[in-house]
Amino acid sequence: MDKTIPIPTPVTQPFWEGCTAGEFRYQLCNACHEPQFYPRALCRHCHAQDLSWKVASGFGTVHTYTTVHRAPSEAFDADVPYLLALIDLDEGIRIMTNILNATETDVSVGAKVRIVFESRGDRVLPQAVLAQ
Ligand SMILES: [Zn+2]
């Protein structure tokens, strides 16, 4: 069994193209200037459709985290235990991803992380590592 691979939609395609280029892209509303992630057709703050794509620095902090001990499918059996975290990127967006180079004894709320990219099939996915 292979790991699940996200399927891009017209709304998310620029995000996935960014990952392939080594960029973490997010949307910025041109009406109210609020950032948002995940990608949407409308601004989640003011419902404007005038959105731009920006490239995040790739740096952020751990908002919270947990250790996954039971794999969600057989494809992830070799990965457990692994860290799943909510990360606040410096641009003001919150993302959910794995922290690859750490266990729960290494990480804490507020720890600095940076985004890295992992190839999975024909897709590239964002992951996090503790910033050194
Ligand atoms: Zn807006």
Backbone and ligand atoms as CSV (ligand in chain L), in Angstrom:
chain,resi,resn,atom,element,x,y,z
A,1,MET,N,N,0.845,-1.184,0.000
A,1,MET,CA,C,0.000,0.000,0.000
A,1,MET,C,C,0.887,1.242,0.000
A,2,ASP,N,N,0.596,2.185,-0.897
A,2,ASP,CA,C,1.357,3.428,-0.980
A,2,ASP,C,C,0.738,4.484,-0.059
A,3,LYS,N,N,1.570,5.436,0.348
A,3,LYS,CA,C,1.070,6.559,1.131
A,3,LYS,C,C,0.131,7.411,0.281
A,4,THR,N,N,-0.842,8.007,0.932
A,4,THR,CA,C,-1.798,8.870,0.251
A,4,THR,C,C,-1.082,10.076,-0.352
A,5,ILE,N,N,-1.464,10.429,-1.552
A,5,ILE,CA,C,-0.895,11.588,-2.238
A,5,ILE,C,C,-2.029,12.568,-2.528
A,6,PRO,N,N,-1.882,13.840,-2.103
A,6,PRO,CA,C,-2.948,14.815,-2.369
A,6,PRO,C,C,-3.174,15.011,-3.866
A,7,ILE,N,N,-4.414,15.265,-4.227
A,7,ILE,CA,C,-4.771,15.529,-5.619
A,7,ILE,C,C,-5.066,17.023,-5.753
A,8,PRO,N,N,-4.274,17.760,-6.567
A,8,PRO,CA,C,-4.513,19.201,-6.718
A,8,PRO,C,C,-5.873,19.481,-7.361
A,9,THR,N,N,-6.446,20.606,-6.958
A,9,THR,CA,C,-7.650,21.139,-7.595
A,9,THR,C,C,-7.245,22.441,-8.267
A,10,PRO,N,N,-8.131,23.049,-9.064
A,10,PRO,CA,C,-7.764,24.358,-9.664
A,10,PRO,C,C,-7.380,25.390,-8.599
A,11,VAL,N,N,-7.999,25.335,-7.427
A,11,VAL,CA,C,-7.691,26.302,-6.363
A,11,VAL,C,C,-6.343,26.007,-5.715
A,12,THR,N,N,-5.995,24.731,-5.543
A,12,THR,CA,C,-4.762,24.370,-4.828
A,12,THR,C,C,-3.551,24.162,-5.749
A,13,GLN,N,N,-3.765,24.129,-7.054
A,13,GLN,CA,C,-2.678,23.848,-8.000
A,13,GLN,C,C,-1.465,24.764,-7.798
A,14,PRO,N,N,-1.636,26.100,-7.613
A,14,PRO,CA,C,-0.448,26.949,-7.398
A,14,PRO,C,C,0.336,26.557,-6.142
A,15,PHE,N,N,-0.366,26.097,-5.090
A,15,PHE,CA,C,0.332,25.657,-3.883
A,15,PHE,C,C,1.217,24.459,-4.189
A,16,TRP,N,N,0.664,23.455,-4.872
A,16,TRP,CA,C,1.433,22.244,-5.176
A,16,TRP,C,C,2.576,22.534,-6.140
A,17,GLU,N,N,2.363,23.443,-7.089
A,17,GLU,CA,C,3.461,23.840,-7.979
A,17,GLU,C,C,4.580,24.508,-7.169
A,18,GLY,N,N,4.205,25.286,-6.157
A,18,GLY,CA,C,5.200,25.911,-5.285
A,18,GLY,C,C,6.017,24.872,-4.549
A,19,CYS,N,N,5.356,23.864,-4.007
A,19,CYS,CA,C,6.087,22.802,-3.298
A,19,CYS,C,C,7.105,22.144,-4.226
A,20,THR,N,N,6.707,21.893,-5.454
A,20,THR,CA,C,7.633,21.295,-6.421
A,20,THR,C,C,8.834,22.208,-6.651
A,21,ALA,N,N,8.606,23.516,-6.575
A,21,ALA,CA,C,9.685,24.498,-6.772
A,21,ALA,C,C,10.432,24.788,-5.468
A,22,GLY,N,N,10.071,24.101,-4.376
A,22,GLY,CA,C,10.731,24.341,-3.094
A,22,GLY,C,C,10.226,25.592,-2.390
A,23,GLU,N,N,8.995,26.002,-2.702
A,23,GLU,CA,C,8.401,27.193,-2.094
A,23,GLU,C,C,7.122,26.813,-1.345
A,24,PHE,N,N,6.948,27.372,-0.142
A,24,PHE,CA,C,5.677,27.205,0.559
A,24,PHE,C,C,4.837,28.437,0.244
A,25,ARG,N,N,3.821,28.258,-0.598
A,25,ARG,CA,C,2.991,29.383,-1.033
A,25,ARG,C,C,1.709,29.450,-0.213
A,26,TYR,N,N,1.286,30.668,0.051
A,26,TYR,CA,C,0.023,30.914,0.754
A,26,TYR,C,C,-0.680,32.061,0.051
A,27,GLN,N,N,-1.932,32.255,0.401
A,27,GLN,CA,C,-2.711,33.314,-0.236
A,27,GLN,C,C,-2.752,34.562,0.650
A,28,LEU,N,N,-2.729,35.720,0.000
A,28,LEU,CA,C,-2.898,37.006,0.677
A,28,LEU,C,C,-4.059,37.720,0.002
A,29,CYS,N,N,-5.022,38.198,0.805
A,29,CYS,CA,C,-6.192,38.886,0.266
A,29,CYS,C,C,-5.799,40.306,-0.143
A,30,ASN,N,N,-6.123,40.687,-1.378
A,30,ASN,CA,C,-5.803,42.035,-1.841
A,30,ASN,C,C,-6.801,43.072,-1.332
A,31,ALA,N,N,-7.926,42.622,-0.760
A,31,ALA,CA,C,-8.929,43.563,-0.224
A,31,ALA,C,C,-8.644,43.891,1.243
A,32,CYS,N,N,-8.455,42.867,2.082
A,32,CYS,CA,C,-8.270,43.121,3.522
A,32,CYS,C,C,-6.844,42.830,3.998
A,33,HIS,N,N,-5.990,42.321,3.102
A,33,HIS,CA,C,-4.565,42.087,3.374
A,33,HIS,C,C,-4.303,41.029,4.445
A,34,GLU,N,N,-5.255,40.122,4.663
A,34,GLU,CA,C,-5.062,39.014,5.602
A,34,GLU,C,C,-4.486,37.813,4.851
A,35,PRO,N,N,-3.534,37.110,5.472
A,35,PRO,CA,C,-3.025,35.880,4.853
A,35,PRO,C,C,-3.961,34.719,5.162
A,36,GLN,N,N,-3.925,33.681,4.332
A,36,GLN,CA,C,-4.704,32.485,4.652
A,36,GLN,C,C,-4.039,31.234,4.093
A,37,PHE,N,N,-4.266,30.152,4.799
A,37,PHE,CA,C,-3.859,28.821,4.385
A,37,PHE,C,C,-4.811,27.867,5.108
A,38,TYR,N,N,-5.356,26.912,4.460
A,38,TYR,CA,C,-5.148,26.313,3.184
A,38,TYR,C,C,-5.743,27.160,2.056
A,39,PRO,N,N,-5.377,26.852,0.824
A,39,PRO,CA,C,-5.884,27.644,-0.294
A,39,PRO,C,C,-7.402,27.543,-0.442
A,40,ARG,N,N,-8.015,28.680,-0.719
A,40,ARG,CA,C,-9.468,28.759,-0.905
A,40,ARG,C,C,-9.753,29.672,-2.099
A,41,ALA,N,N,-10.989,29.576,-2.628
A,41,ALA,CA,C,-11.403,30.444,-3.725
A,41,ALA,C,C,-11.760,31.834,-3.226
A,42,LEU,N,N,-12.106,31.947,-1.928
A,42,LEU,CA,C,-12.516,33.213,-1.326
A,42,LEU,C,C,-11.655,33.501,-0.099
A,43,CYS,N,N,-11.532,34.791,0.244
A,43,CYS,CA,C,-10.883,35.176,1.500
A,43,CYS,C,C,-11.761,34.726,2.665
A,44,ARG,N,N,-11.152,34.059,3.651
A,44,ARG,CA,C,-11.939,33.570,4.781
A,44,ARG,C,C,-12.299,34.696,5.745
A,45,HIS,N,N,-11.692,35.874,5.569
A,45,HIS,CA,C,-11.973,37.007,6.449
A,45,HIS,C,C,-13.071,37.902,5.885
A,46,CYS,N,N,-12.973,38.251,4.586
A,46,CYS,CA,C,-13.913,39.233,4.012
A,46,CYS,C,C,-14.649,38.707,2.778
A,47,HIS,N,N,-14.375,37.461,2.397
A,47,HIS,CA,C,-15.040,36.794,1.266
A,47,HIS,C,C,-14.698,37.393,-0.097
A,48,ALA,N,N,-13.682,38.236,-0.171
A,48,ALA,CA,C,-13.250,38.763,-1.469
A,48,ALA,C,C,-12.653,37.620,-2.296
A,49,GLN,N,N,-12.746,37.758,-3.618
A,49,GLN,CA,C,-12.164,36.758,-4.523
A,49,GLN,C,C,-10.800,37.195,-5.045
A,50,ASP,N,N,-10.364,38.393,-4.682
A,50,ASP,CA,C,-9.112,38.967,-5.180
A,50,ASP,C,C,-7.961,38.537,-4.265
A,51,LEU,N,N,-7.381,37.387,-4.580
A,51,LEU,CA,C,-6.330,36.797,-3.760
A,51,LEU,C,C,-5.038,36.711,-4.562
A,52,SER,N,N,-3.919,36.944,-3.895
A,52,SER,CA,C,-2.597,36.788,-4.513
A,52,SER,C,C,-1.867,35.640,-3.833
A,53,TRP,N,N,-0.925,35.040,-4.557
A,53,TRP,CA,C,-0.059,34.009,-3.981
A,53,TRP,C,C,1.240,34.638,-3.534
A,54,LYS,N,N,1.667,34.293,-2.317
A,54,LYS,CA,C,2.924,34.768,-1.769
A,54,LYS,C,C,3.761,33.559,-1.370
A,55,VAL,N,N,5.061,33.754,-1.224
A,55,VAL,CA,C,5.968,32.690,-0.801
A,55,VAL,C,C,6.381,32.946,0.642
A,56,ALA,N,N,6.127,31.985,1.516
A,56,ALA,CA,C,6.493,32.108,2.924
A,56,ALA,C,C,8.000,31.921,3.087
A,57,SER,N,N,8.509,32.456,4.187
A,57,SER,CA,C,9.937,32.323,4.489
A,57,SER,C,C,10.316,30.869,4.759
A,58,GLY,N,N,9.317,30.087,5.210
A,58,GLY,CA,C,9.582,28.697,5.578
A,58,GLY,C,C,9.955,28.532,7.039
A,59,PHE,N,N,9.918,29.619,7.807
A,59,PHE,CA,C,10.248,29.539,9.231
A,59,PHE,C,C,9.001,29.756,10.074
A,60,GLY,N,N,8.951,29.075,11.206
A,60,GLY,CA,C,7.815,29.222,12.091
A,60,GLY,C,C,8.104,28.634,13.452
A,61,THR,N,N,7.040,28.540,14.267
A,61,THR,CA,C,7.159,27.992,15.616
A,61,THR,C,C,6.082,26.940,15.835
A,62,VAL,N,N,6.365,26.033,16.757
A,62,VAL,CA,C,5.424,24.968,17.083
A,62,VAL,C,C,4.293,25.557,17.934
A,63,HIS,N,N,3.054,25.425,17.470
A,63,HIS,CA,C,1.874,25.839,18.252
A,63,HIS,C,C,1.485,24.717,19.213
A,64,THR,N,N,1.423,23.492,18.689
A,64,THR,CA,C,1.193,22.308,19.510
A,64,THR,C,C,1.620,21.081,18.710
A,65,TYR,N,N,1.692,19.946,19.364
A,65,TYR,CA,C,2.157,18.738,18.685
A,65,TYR,C,C,1.657,17.515,19.443
A,66,THR,N,N,1.708,16.383,18.751
A,66,THR,CA,C,1.397,15.108,19.382
A,66,THR,C,C,2.245,14.035,18.711
A,67,THR,N,N,2.394,12.923,19.381
A,67,THR,CA,C,3.091,11.789,18.783
A,67,THR,C,C,2.058,10.791,18.293
A,68,VAL,N,N,2.169,10.419,17.028
A,68,VAL,CA,C,1.283,9.416,16.442
A,68,VAL,C,C,1.940,8.049,16.645
A,69,HIS,N,N,1.265,7.170,17.387
A,69,HIS,CA,C,1.782,5.827,17.646
A,69,HIS,C,C,1.110,4.765,16.792
A,70,ARG,N,N,-0.110,5.040,16.338
A,70,ARG,CA,C,-0.851,4.069,15.532
A,70,ARG,C,C,-0.967,4.617,14.112
A,71,ALA,N,N,-0.375,3.931,13.166
A,71,ALA,CA,C,-0.380,4.390,11.782
A,71,ALA,C,C,-1.809,4.458,11.251
A,72,PRO,N,N,-2.127,5.531,10.491
A,72,PRO,CA,C,-3.487,5.649,9.928
A,72,PRO,C,C,-3.767,4.612,8.847
A,73,SER,N,N,-2.718,4.050,8.253
A,73,SER,CA,C,-2.872,2.956,7.295
A,73,SER,C,C,-1.558,2.183,7.266
A,74,GLU,N,N,-1.571,1.027,6.625
A,74,GLU,CA,C,-0.367,0.197,6.540
A,74,GLU,C,C,0.798,0.949,5.904
A,75,ALA,N,N,0.491,1.898,5.047
A,75,ALA,CA,C,1.541,2.643,4.354
A,75,ALA,C,C,2.428,3.430,5.313
A,76,PHE,N,N,1.911,3.724,6.503
A,76,PHE,CA,C,2.661,4.526,7.466
A,76,PHE,C,C,3.232,3.683,8.606
A,77,ASP,N,N,3.110,2.369,8.530
A,77,ASP,CA,C,3.587,1.491,9.607
A,77,ASP,C,C,5.055,1.729,9.938
A,78,ALA,N,N,5.879,1.936,8.923
A,78,ALA,CA,C,7.318,2.098,9.154
A,78,ALA,C,C,7.658,3.457,9.766
A,79,ASP,N,N,6.712,4.394,9.736
A,79,ASP,CA,C,6.991,5.757,10.208
A,79,ASP,C,C,6.693,5.961,11.692
A,80,VAL,N,N,5.806,5.163,12.273
A,80,VAL,CA,C,5.426,5.386,13.674
A,80,VAL,C,C,6.537,4.934,14.605
A,81,PRO,N,N,6.712,5.622,15.748
A,81,PRO,CA,C,6.007,6.849,16.119
A,81,PRO,C,C,6.568,8.062,15.362
A,82,TYR,N,N,5.693,9.049,15.062
A,82,TYR,CA,C,6.148,10.290,14.434
A,82,TYR,C,C,5.399,11.464,15.026
A,83,LEU,N,N,5.995,12.653,14.870
A,83,LEU,CA,C,5.409,13.880,15.419
A,83,LEU,C,C,4.510,14.539,14.396
A,84,LEU,N,N,3.299,14.868,14.806
A,84,LEU,CA,C,2.355,15.657,14.016
A,84,LEU,C,C,2.166,16.968,14.761
A,85,ALA,N,N,2.282,18.087,14.055
A,85,ALA,CA,C,2.285,19.382,14.741
A,85,ALA,C,C,1.461,20.418,13.996
A,86,LEU,N,N,0.972,21.392,14.758
A,86,LEU,CA,C,0.457,22.637,14.188
A,86,LEU,C,C,1.585,23.645,14.287
A,87,ILE,N,N,1.937,24.231,13.151
A,87,ILE,CA,C,3.055,25.160,13.045
A,87,ILE,C,C,2.521,26.539,12.668
A,88,ASP,N,N,2.920,27.557,13.413
A,88,ASP,CA,C,2.590,28.941,13.066
A,88,ASP,C,C,3.740,29.507,12.254
A,89,LEU,N,N,3.512,29.660,10.944
A,89,LEU,CA,C,4.561,30.251,10.114
A,89,LEU,C,C,4.683,31.745,10.415
A,90,ASP,N,N,5.864,32.287,10.170
A,90,ASP,CA,C,6.135,33.690,10.506
A,90,ASP,C,C,5.195,34.651,9.781
A,91,GLU,N,N,4.577,34.217,8.695
A,91,GLU,CA,C,3.682,35.073,7.921
A,91,GLU,C,C,2.271,35.146,8.511
A,92,GLY,N,N,2.011,34.417,9.615
A,92,GLY,CA,C,0.707,34.514,10.257
A,92,GLY,C,C,-0.290,33.453,9.845
A,93,ILE,N,N,0.188,32.364,9.288
A,93,ILE,CA,C,-0.695,31.244,8.938
A,93,ILE,C,C,-0.300,30.020,9.742
A,94,ARG,N,N,-1.278,29.176,9.993
A,94,ARG,CA,C,-1.054,27.951,10.768
A,94,ARG,C,C,-1.225,26.750,9.847
A,95,ILE,N,N,-0.261,25.834,9.896
A,95,ILE,CA,C,-0.318,24.639,9.050
A,95,ILE,C,C,-0.159,23.394,9.924
A,96,MET,N,N,-0.666,22.276,9.426
A,96,MET,CA,C,-0.452,20.987,10.093
A,96,MET,C,C,0.541,20.196,9.264
A,97,THR,N,N,1.568,19.692,9.913
A,97,THR,CA,C,2.551,18.876,9.211
A,97,THR,C,C,3.316,18.024,10.214
A,98,ASN,N,N,4.220,17.216,9.713
A,98,ASN,CA,C,5.070,16.388,10.559
A,98,ASN,C,C,6.351,17.141,10.886
A,99,ILE,N,N,6.941,16.842,12.031
A,99,ILE,CA,C,8.299,17.307,12.342
A,99,ILE,C,C,9.191,16.084,12.199
A,100,LEU,N,N,10.086,16.136,11.220
A,100,LEU,CA,C,10.787,14.927,10.783
A,100,LEU,C,C,11.968,14.542,11.664
A,101,ASN,N,N,12.680,15.497,12.198
A,101,ASN,CA,C,13.961,15.188,12.838
A,101,ASN,C,C,13.880,15.219,14.358
A,102,ALA,N,N,12.709,14.892,14.925
A,102,ALA,CA,C,12.568,15.057,16.368
A,102,ALA,C,C,11.616,14.028,16.951
A,103,THR,N,N,11.775,13.803,18.251
A,103,THR,CA,C,10.794,13.069,19.028
A,103,THR,C,C,10.203,14.060,20.021
A,104,GLU,N,N,9.195,13.610,20.792
A,104,GLU,CA,C,8.557,14.578,21.683
A,104,GLU,C,C,9.467,15.038,22.809
A,105,THR,N,N,10.568,14.358,23.033
A,105,THR,CA,C,11.517,14.852,24.042
A,105,THR,C,C,12.383,15.985,23.487
A,106,ASP,N,N,12.422,16.114,22.162
A,106,ASP,CA,C,13.236,17.164,21.530
A,106,ASP,C,C,12.457,18.450,21.296
A,107,VAL,N,N,11.138,18.369,21.218
A,107,VAL,CA,C,10.329,19.498,20.772
A,107,VAL,C,C,9.539,20.075,21.942
A,108,SER,N,N,9.167,21.340,21.808
A,108,SER,CA,C,8.324,21.996,22.807
A,108,SER,C,C,7.489,23.055,22.096
A,109,VAL,N,N,6.406,23.465,22.737
A,109,VAL,CA,C,5.606,24.564,22.203
A,109,VAL,C,C,6.506,25.787,22.109
A,110,GLY,N,N,6.471,26.441,20.950
A,110,GLY,CA,C,7.314,27.609,20.727
A,110,GLY,C,C,8.651,27.297,20.084
A,111,ALA,N,N,8.958,26.007,19.910
A,111,ALA,CA,C,10.229,25.637,19.268
A,111,ALA,C,C,10.249,26.158,17.828
A,112,LYS,N,N,11.421,26.574,17.389
A,112,LYS,CA,C,11.585,27.090,16.030
A,112,LYS,C,C,11.724,25.932,15.051
A,113,VAL,N,N,11.011,26.037,13.931
A,113,VAL,CA,C,11.075,25.012,12.887
A,113,VAL,C,C,11.221,25.700,11.533
A,114,ARG,N,N,11.611,24.900,10.562
A,114,ARG,CA,C,11.613,25.393,9.179
A,114,ARG,C,C,11.005,24.322,8.294
A,115,ILE,N,N,10.471,24.765,7.181
A,115,ILE,CA,C,9.808,23.861,6.238
A,115,ILE,C,C,10.845,23.252,5.304
A,116,VAL,N,N,10.697,21.953,5.082
A,116,VAL,CA,C,11.477,21.245,4.077
A,116,VAL,C,C,10.463,20.537,3.177
A,117,PHE,N,N,10.939,19.970,2.088
A,117,PHE,CA,C,10.021,19.351,1.138
A,117,PHE,C,C,10.403,17.909,0.901
A,118,GLU,N,N,9.373,17.043,0.865
A,118,GLU,CA,C,9.560,15.599,0.716
A,118,GLU,C,C,8.848,15.142,-0.551
A,119,SER,N,N,9.557,14.450,-1.412
A,119,SER,CA,C,8.939,13.888,-2.610
A,119,SER,C,C,8.170,12.634,-2.240
A,120,ARG,N,N,6.965,12.564,-2.747
A,120,ARG,CA,C,6.133,11.380,-2.531
A,120,ARG,C,C,5.410,11.093,-3.848
A,121,GLY,N,N,5.859,10.060,-4.535
A,121,GLY,CA,C,5.308,9.804,-5.862
A,121,GLY,C,C,5.650,10.966,-6.776
A,122,ASP,N,N,4.652,11.471,-7.492
A,122,ASP,CA,C,4.900,12.610,-8.375
A,122,ASP,C,C,4.530,13.934,-7.712
A,123,ARG,N,N,4.373,13.927,-6.381
A,123,ARG,CA,C,3.998,15.130,-5.637
A,123,ARG,C,C,5.113,15.455,-4.653
A,124,VAL,N,N,5.223,16.727,-4.285
A,124,VAL,CA,C,6.176,17.169,-3.268
A,124,VAL,C,C,5.372,17.766,-2.122
A,125,LEU,N,N,5.620,17.286,-0.891
A,125,LEU,CA,C,4.842,17.692,0.272
A,125,LEU,C,C,5.696,18.499,1.248
A,126,PRO,N,N,5.099,19.519,1.893
A,126,PRO,CA,C,5.836,20.254,2.919
A,126,PRO,C,C,5.881,19.466,4.224
A,127,GLN,N,N,7.031,19.488,4.864
A,127,GLN,CA,C,7.237,18.881,6.178
A,127,GLN,C,C,8.033,19.898,6.994
A,128,ALA,N,N,8.193,19.645,8.278
A,128,ALA,CA,C,8.963,20.573,9.115
A,128,ALA,C,C,10.119,19.827,9.770
A,129,VAL,N,N,11.163,20.569,10.085
A,129,VAL,CA,C,12.281,20.072,10.896
A,129,VAL,C,C,12.580,21.136,11.939
A,130,LEU,N,N,13.127,20.712,13.068
A,130,LEU,CA,C,13.552,21.680,14.068
A,130,LEU,C,C,14.664,22.526,13.475
A,131,ALA,N,N,14.544,23.845,13.619
A,131,ALA,CA,C,15.585,24.744,13.131
A,131,ALA,C,C,16.782,24.654,14.064
A,132,GLN,N,N,17.961,24.594,13.519
A,132,GLN,CA,C,19.178,24.457,14.336
A,132,GLN,C,C,19.816,25.803,14.538
L,1,ZN,ZN,ZN,-10.036,39.550,2.682
